[in-house]
Amino acid sequence: MTQVGPENNTKHAYFGGGCFWCIEAIFQELNGVSDVISGYAGGSMETANYKDVSSGKSEHVEICKIEYDPKIISYNQLLEVFFLAHDPTQINRQGNDIGPQYRSVIFFNEEKEKIEATKYIQKLIKDEVFNVIKTVIEPIKLFFVAESYHQNYFNNNPNQPYCSYVINPKLESLRNKVKKYYVKK
């Protein structure tokens, strides 16, 4: 992650597109991103825990809170990475991750983000990148930080099978597709 100094005005973006381990890993290495936190949004405080969220009955979705410097990376560039990183044509599913907690969602902080996300989706459909997009756009109400063992999961567990077979290929593909956004390794 790029260090963002105190003189910069950082912003936050909130994205859910499958397992938060994937979202976290793909955004952590972007130039201009200073922090990525896995968590839950959409349900109540009482059900903001992995056990309840995993049941699919909590109304929560697994998301990441992405802290970024808009002088280095724009919200539209984050949207580009987001839509390249998952399949927005699916309802409540990403690969083998099935359930409403894995739905494709953009939570917005301000009306400007809602407008940008809506325009970005319209452009993807107009340009026939996708025929239909099921990503939901909602205001962020509350964000609950996930349990500590979910934080920085990919970097802490690179040999875990899900990381090896799902996250790593996705991350490598993104590093090639939009290498201009990624920190040089």
C-alpha positions as a printed NumPy array, in Angstrom:
array([[  0.   ,   0.   ,   0.   ],
       [  1.109,   3.515,  -0.715],
       [  1.718,   5.708,   2.297],
       [ -0.59 ,   8.69 ,   2.363],
       [  0.702,  11.633,   4.341],
       [ -1.311,  13.669,   6.833],
       [ -1.332,  16.655,   4.471],
       [ -3.474,  14.69 ,   2.012],
       [ -7.238,  14.499,   2.233],
       [ -8.051,  10.818,   2.172],
       [-11.435,   9.416,   1.207],
       [-13.147,   6.086,   1.717],
       [-14.787,   3.751,  -0.77 ],
       [-16.848,   0.704,   0.229],
       [-17.073,  -2.279,  -2.139],
       [-18.442,  -5.796,  -1.855],
       [-17.956,  -8.345,  -4.604],
       [-17.64 , -11.808,  -3.138],
       [-15.372, -12.756,  -0.28 ],
       [-13.805,  -9.745,   1.407],
       [-10.409, -11.493,   1.337],
       [-10.4  , -11.023,  -2.466],
       [-11.518,  -7.404,  -2.382],
       [ -8.947,  -6.62 ,   0.296],
       [ -6.067,  -8.223,  -1.632],
       [ -6.804,  -6.511,  -4.939],
       [ -7.051,  -3.024,  -3.456],
       [ -4.136,  -3.239,  -0.995],
       [ -1.457,  -2.896,  -3.668],
       [ -2.971,   0.026,  -5.555],
       [ -1.033,   3.257,  -5.756],
       [ -2.846,   5.796,  -3.593],
       [ -4.535,   3.265,  -1.313],
       [ -3.338,   3.638,   2.275],
       [ -5.545,   1.109,   4.062],
       [ -8.072,  -1.633,   3.343],
       [-10.241,  -3.004,   6.13 ],
       [-12.485,  -6.061,   5.805],
       [-15.892,  -5.765,   7.387],
       [-19.638,  -5.983,   7.159],
       [-22.422,  -3.592,   6.13 ],
       [-26.158,  -3.761,   5.607],
       [-27.309,  -5.441,   8.794],
       [-27.448,  -4.776,  12.501],
       [-24.651,  -4.52 ,  15.054],
       [-25.875,  -7.728,  16.71 ],
       [-25.268,  -9.778,  13.548],
       [-22.001,  -8.122,  12.486],
       [-19.905, -11.23 ,  13.057],
       [-18.602, -13.939,  10.763],
       [-20.851, -16.689,  12.14 ],
       [-24.065, -14.733,  11.561],
       [-22.94 , -13.22 ,   8.254],
       [-21.914, -16.665,   6.95 ],
       [-25.433, -17.943,   7.604],
       [-26.69 , -15.614,   4.855],
       [-29.505, -14.423,   7.128],
       [-27.909, -11.33 ,   8.692],
       [-28.616,  -8.862,   5.831],
       [-24.893,  -8.032,   5.921],
       [-22.567,  -8.242,   2.96 ],
       [-18.832,  -8.826,   3.204],
       [-17.209,  -5.577,   2.08 ],
       [-13.983,  -3.631,   2.33 ],
       [-13.467,  -0.062,   3.428],
       [-10.778,   1.378,   1.175],
       [ -8.908,   4.484,   2.3  ],
       [ -7.388,   6.303,  -0.663],
       [ -5.869,   9.584,  -1.759],
       [ -7.957,  11.015,  -4.624],
       [ -4.908,  13.008,  -5.774],
       [ -3.206,   9.69 ,  -6.613],
       [ -6.104,   7.399,  -7.582],
       [ -9.617,   8.51 ,  -8.47 ],
       [-12.922,   6.995,  -7.455],
       [-13.5  ,   6.07 , -11.116],
       [-10.191,   4.205, -11.191],
       [-11.255,   2.305,  -8.063],
       [-14.521,   1.464,  -9.845],
       [-12.543,   0.187, -12.828],
       [-10.547,  -2.185, -10.607],
       [-13.702,  -3.248,  -8.761],
       [-15.528,  -4.226, -11.954],
       [-12.488,  -6.04 , -13.335],
       [-12.083,  -7.973, -10.087],
       [-15.446,  -9.746,  -9.903],
       [-18.474, -10.807, -11.919],
       [-21.128,  -8.101, -11.456],
       [-23.673, -10.091, -13.493],
       [-24.254, -12.564, -10.653],
       [-26.822, -12.2  ,  -7.886],
       [-25.622, -13.333,  -4.464],
       [-22.679, -15.24 ,  -5.882],
       [-19.024, -15.014,  -6.852],
       [-17.597, -18.322,  -8.045],
       [-18.095, -20.919,  -5.318],
       [-19.011, -18.233,  -2.771],
       [-22.809, -18.346,  -2.697],
       [-25.222, -16.322,  -0.578],
       [-26.47 , -12.762,  -0.097],
       [-23.342, -11.934,   1.926],
       [-21.36 , -12.185,  -1.35 ],
       [-23.555,  -9.885,  -3.433],
       [-22.035,  -7.209,  -5.632],
       [-22.54 ,  -3.845,  -3.96 ],
       [-21.156,  -0.34 ,  -3.903],
       [-21.879,   1.614,  -0.742],
       [-21.568,   5.349,  -1.312],
       [-20.68 ,   8.137,   1.138],
       [-22.011,  11.044,  -0.875],
       [-24.316,  11.642,  -3.825],
       [-21.333,  12.31 ,  -6.116],
       [-20.111,   8.72 ,  -5.63 ],
       [-23.588,   7.36 ,  -6.366],
       [-23.692,   9.365,  -9.604],
       [-20.188,   8.245, -10.625],
       [-20.965,   4.59 ,  -9.902],
       [-24.266,   4.768, -11.813],
       [-22.573,   6.396, -14.819],
       [-19.766,   3.828, -14.718],
       [-22.275,   0.951, -14.767],
       [-24.218,   2.582, -17.622],
       [-20.982,   2.934, -19.605],
       [-20.065,  -0.734, -19.072],
       [-23.466,  -1.765, -20.414],
       [-23.389,   0.751, -23.294],
       [-19.902,  -0.44 , -24.277],
       [-21.196,  -4.03 , -24.099],
       [-18.621,  -5.055, -21.517],
       [-21.568,  -6.678, -19.737],
       [-25.152,  -7.18 , -20.962],
       [-26.552,  -6.738, -17.481],
       [-25.067,  -5.661, -14.163],
       [-26.609,  -6.765, -10.871],
       [-24.406,  -4.567,  -8.663],
       [-26.505,  -2.656,  -6.152],
       [-25.658,   0.925,  -5.171],
       [-26.663,   1.883,  -1.625],
       [-25.724,   4.556,   0.912],
       [-23.302,   3.406,   3.591],
       [-25.029,   3.556,   6.94 ],
       [-22.793,   1.564,   9.243],
       [-19.541,  -0.282,   8.66 ],
       [-18.495,  -2.967,  11.115],
       [-14.868,  -4.103,  11.157],
       [-14.552,  -7.873,  10.716],
       [-12.715, -10.067,  13.172],
       [ -8.937,  -9.571,  13.336],
       [ -8.131, -12.892,  11.636],
       [ -9.887, -11.615,   8.478],
       [ -7.656,  -8.528,   8.237],
       [ -4.773,  -8.689,   5.739],
       [ -5.84 , -12.279,   5.129],
       [ -4.156, -12.92 ,   1.792],
       [ -0.797, -11.536,   2.919],
       [ -0.95 , -13.461,   6.198],
       [ -2.099, -16.745,   4.602],
       [ -0.615, -16.928,   1.084],
       [ -0.508, -20.742,   1.077],
       [ -4.096, -21.219,   2.23 ],
       [ -5.916, -23.017,  -0.646],
       [ -8.485, -20.234,  -1.222],
       [ -5.651, -17.712,  -1.452],
       [ -3.601, -19.905,  -3.793],
       [ -6.394, -20.971,  -6.138],
       [ -8.796, -18.017,  -6.112],
       [ -7.151, -14.807,  -4.93 ],
       [ -3.648, -15.168,  -6.368],
       [ -4.755, -15.785, -10.004],
       [ -7.271, -12.919,  -9.759],
       [ -4.604, -10.587,  -8.378],
       [ -2.065, -11.579, -11.041],
       [ -4.634, -10.964, -13.772],
       [ -5.423,  -7.499, -12.407],
       [ -1.75 ,  -6.617, -12.052],
       [ -1.434,  -7.297, -15.789],
       [ -4.69 ,  -5.63 , -16.907],
       [ -4.244,  -2.38 , -14.971],
       [ -0.544,  -2.443, -14.052],
       [ -0.432,   1.363, -14.095],
       [ -2.455,   1.378, -10.849],
       [ -0.39 ,  -1.195,  -8.974],
       [  2.648,  -0.576,  -6.806],
       [  5.743,  -1.973,  -8.518],
       [  6.933,  -5.212,  -6.907]])
